[in-house]
Amino acid sequence: MKNAEELLRSSLWGQALTEEEMNRALAGTTERTFAAGAFICMKGEPVDYWMGIVNGLGKMASHWTTGKTTSLTGISSGAWFGEGSLLKKEPRRYDVMAIRESRVAFMNRATFTWLL
């Protein structure tokens, strides 16, 4: 994947959108780059975006106050995450860290809700 637009257009749901709908989805989506080791999002933060890995690799994990970490899953290019907390309007339940430099698409809540 080269950019957020290609991520949206290559997603199964994106392929079902009209060009007008795709333009609306793109207008509600931004993109950020994270260095290897950086937190993409953290446990306890408010959830305002549905996120997709444009390019790179993320690790979803819970970091405990005891210093232990529980890895939940890897998130590779093309994968989206965070819809559960976004739908429930609850704080994020996990951390996501970039394993290598990663570009991430952030679709705002209003656009995500409209897509539903």
Residue, then its C-alpha position, 0 to 999 in steps of 0.5 A: m500500500k502506498n497511501a490511505e487512498e489506496l488502502l480505502r480503494s483496495s478494501l472489500w468495503g471500499q470496492a463497493l462504494t460509488e466514486e461519490e461515496m469514496n470521495r466522502a470516505l477519503a475526506g474523513t480520513t487522514e494519514r500519519t507516519f509512526a517511527a518503529g517503537a512509537f505508540i500509534c494509540m494507547k490504552g485508556e485514550p478516547v477512541d475517535y478514529w477507525m485506524g488502518i495500517v497503510n504500510g508497516l506493522g503494528k502490535m496490539a498489546s496490553h501493558w500492565t503496571t507490573g511491567k508485563t506485556t500481553s501481546l494480543t495480535g499483529i496488525s499488518s498492512g491492509a488491516w483495520f482496527g479499533e471499531g469495537s471501542l469506536l462503536k461502544k464509545e469506550p476508552r481504548r482497551y489496548d496499546v498499538m505500537a509500530i513494530r517498524e516504521s508505519r503509515v496509518a490511516f485515521m478515519n474519523r468517527a462521523t465518516f465511520t458511522w456514515l459508512l455503517 
